[in-house]
Amino acid sequence: MKEYDFAANNFYAKQGLKSLPLGSWDLFSSGFNTLCSGLSEVKNLKSFALTHKWEDTSSFEKEILEDNHIVVVTDTNLTIVHASKSIYGMNGYLPQEIIGKKPKLFQGEKTCQETSLRIRKAIENREPFEEVILNYRKDGSTYKCWIKGAPVKDVHGKVVNFIAFEREVA
């Protein structure tokens, strides 16, 4: 186990992360799977950002790796162009099911229209926002979704996407 702990510590250090000694394989494997998924998501999002020439990519590593937030990216017409694989755990949709659709897909009869309007106004004004909204899962059940959204600019300062970091809240 010492050799494994040493190797794992070196791996984490190269990723800029801290590690703890392996205490329980069950606990470790769950956290390790989450970390690997997060690292994969960071890599995918960095690739997306590079392709779309985003000006700044510094914030999403913390949002994904440390805060375990789900990521949804839209174009300027609010069509979803990227979503974390982990979105499935929150609302039952696979990323490929929502790519090409609008975030309104998650709203329904009980969604607060005032909250929806505040989000819409922030997007129209190209301003960051933070809201909790009642959303709907694929199976029709509801959940409260905390969303921190912001416009994303390219290297020329033009808004090219919107990014939302999300998580289910009680």
Disulfide bonds with the S-S distance in Angstrom:
none
